[in-house]
Amino acid sequence: MDDETVLSCPRAVTEVTATWTGKSWVLQCNEYPDLLCETLSLEDAPQLVAEAIRHMPGQHATDIVTSITPDCSFSVTLVKSQTQWSLWIPSIGASVPLHCQNDAVKVAQGVIAKQLNTHANLIQIKLRRSASVGCPTPGKTLYHSKLDAKIALASTQRSRKSSREETRVYRCPCGGWHLTSHPKMKGTKQSM
């Protein structure tokens, strides 16, 4: 193939579906279903896919534009420190200042969409407030889910080094979960 043929198709656009496995992102190109890539960060995904496509037989595009559609929803935490609101987006490792908490979902969609080179309306957001804001027991370890707290409880119950004998998990008014050694009071709903 001569150089003129390569220059006649300098740009290719490819659609990629990104699926979170729990440990990494698996990227599958719609135009090349057998082409799979894996990455820890979606920030690297467009370059990774473009490089893989350049090595495909018969591919002559010099400029490959990758549009990524995430096949999942993104967890975003709304955090308030003193007087400032911000968003923490762990999947792309970004902390974003926020002027108004009512704009949280829209801002998160925009930031993630820009990072993934996709449309904001394709981004699904699971928004939660930081459990550490307004916690009445800030000295206790805070768990973001009941499952995390139960795992920690099981770990402390197996360990003989623990100074306290934690017996159950409970939901804190701040929205997080804590461990406690206090028995459950009669007449109240059991957390564990």
Summary of the structure (lengths in Angstrom):
residues: 192
radius of gyration: 23.2
end to end distance: 68.3
largest distance: 83.3
contacts: 514
relative contact order: 0.11
helix: 27%
strand: 32%
